[in-house]
Amino acid sequence: MFGESLIRCSLYLSAESEREQNLSRLKKWFKVIEEELNESDEFEIALRVIGKIISYTESKDKRVLLELRPEERTFLEPLIKDEKHF
């Protein structure tokens, strides 16, 4: 549940409006949560997905999302469809 909330927050921050400023914030925020939650198996998937959201937002290359596991893409796909920027 908390991991899904982290992912949704990441998608929100990578949205079109003020993308550069929000992307900078998202990267700083991700660095902090990654340091704090990196050793937790519970957040492994959420951290990997958020990292790919950041990479995709920077590159605009959908192939970045293909680097996720199929079950991670299946989870992320409906969330992405809810966001205008993907």
N, C-alpha and C positions, 0 to 999 in steps of 0.2 A: 504494500500500500504506500509506504513512504517512498520507496524507489520509484513507483509510478508518478507520484507527486513531483519528485525531482525531475523526471523526464518531461512532464507537462510544463513545469516551470522553465526548463531549458528551451522547449519549443516556443514558449511565449517570448522569452528574451531574444530569440533569434528571428523574431517576426520582422516584417518589412520596415515598419516605422522606427526610425532611429536605430537602424540595424547596426551600424558601426559602433555606436556608443554602447548599445546593449551587448553586442558581441564581446567587446572589451570587458564589460562587467561579468558576462557569463564565463569567460575564460578565467578571470580572477576567482570567481566563485567556485568554478570547477576545480581549480588548483587546490583550494582550501578543502573542499569536501573530499577530493581524491586523497589528500594527505591524511585526513581524519578517518576515512572509511575504507581505505585501500586494503587493509588486512581483514576486512569483514566479508565473508563469503556471501552474506545476505545482500550486499550492495554491488557485487561484482558485475552483474548484468546491467544494472542502472548506470554504473560508471562507464561501462563500455559503450552503451547506447548514447549517453550524453556526449562522450568523446567524439562519436561519429556524427552526432547532430552538429557539433562545433565544426568538425572537418567539412561536412557538407555545406554548412552555411558559409564557410570561407571560400570553398572551391566551386560551389554550384554544380558539382559533378555527382550525379546520382549513383555512379559506380561506387562511391564511398559507402553508401548504404548497403551495397551488396557484400561488403566485408563483414557485415553482421551475420550471425547465425540465422538460419531460416526461421526458427521460433522467435528470435528477437525482431526480425523484420515483420513477422506476422503480428507481433504485439505492437510494433511502432506504426505500422501501416494505417490503422484506423485513426490514430492520434494525428498523423501527418495530414490525413484528409480533412481533419477539422481545422487545420491551420491554413491560412491563405497563402503563405509564402512557399509552400512545397509544391 
